[in-house]
Amino acid sequence: LRQLARIFLHLLLLGCQPSELKAREAPGVSALRSALLDPAVNLLLQKLRQELAATRTRVEETQNELSAWKFTPDSNTGKRLMAKCRLLYQENEELGRVIASGRVAKLEGEL
């Protein structure tokens, strides 16, 4: 009889635990709605949403711009850029030779 009483008490305690666990859960919908009724919180959330939307727009625009600038050496833009780089490299080497020969001539003149 005592053992049955202990089992019954144990079952009663186990039956109470789910309701206690539900009470300890995250705040309900009413608590969240009351938090959204606070004008300061609403304003902050609204500004954060606007900033997020603006940032997403900027990211999308930047990605589109980046994809527009991509090129391969086989594309027309790539070929033009590579030719321009070669031309600038040749000009740079010529200017380097002129400057070097000018310095050598100046040193020879001083001797």
C-alpha positions, 0 to 999 in steps of 0.5 A: 500500500505504501509502495502504491502511494509512493508511485501515485505521488511520483506520477502526480509530480510527473504530471505537474512537471509539463505544466511547470515547463510550459510556464518557464518557456519563452515569453508568449505572444502577448509579452512580445506584442506588449514589447512592440507597443513601446514606441522607443522599441518600435522606432529602433526596430523600424530604423534597423529594418530600414538600414538593413534594407539599404545595406542589402540594396548597396550589397546587390548594387556592388555585386552587380558592378563587380560582375560588370567589371569582370573580364577574361583575357579572351574578352574584348575588354580584357584584350583592350586592357592587356594591350593598354598594360603592354603599351604602358609597360613599354613606355615605362621601360623607355622612360627608364632608359632615357632617365638612365642615359641622361644620368650617365651622360651627366656623369660623363660630362662631369668627368 
